[in-house]
Amino acid sequence: IKVELSGRALFVMRDENTIRFEEPVAIEIHDINVGGIFMTSVYEFHKDDSACVDIELMDGYHLNTMATILRVQTNSDGEITGYGCAFEVLTAAQEDAIGKYINYEQLLMRAKQGEQD
């Protein structure tokens, strides 16, 4: 589902190395489902990086999990426009929280559409 969420990357695993940040790196979430996210960031991730992401979904619930960069998306000029990521492992509670968040966002979208009709 298309969203506008803010989050942060706490660290990145690249090959056998852990890249730790002095300050967490800001990420913007543009799409989320139980399988993963599409995100943007000023930090340049690489394909196959594993990032520890922390995303506030709603009511103060923070989704904190590892996400693997499956795709680095670029525009026609070769500039990075975002990253397609898959969650590595989610608990049942994390899947449930994502599902509730998606349902909540869909209700808001339907309500907005109803107002326009």
C-alpha angles and dihedrals in degrees: 000000000000110000143159108227132153123219143147140238111231098190141339131228110212118178102315095333132096114216109205120195124217086219123018113264116245116240130184118214114214099170133019138180135150089275098055150291143274109223144171129210142165086236113088109233121192129225110272093022113139111217126192101225128194114196126175106220105177142314090025093300110148119204104211113181146124119270126189119218103235098169136023104205119209136182126234090278091055094251115144111251098176151314130263108214136185122210109241099208130355127188119228088253091054092049089049092050091051090048092050091048092051091049090050092051091047090052090052091050092049091049091052091048090049091053091052094050 
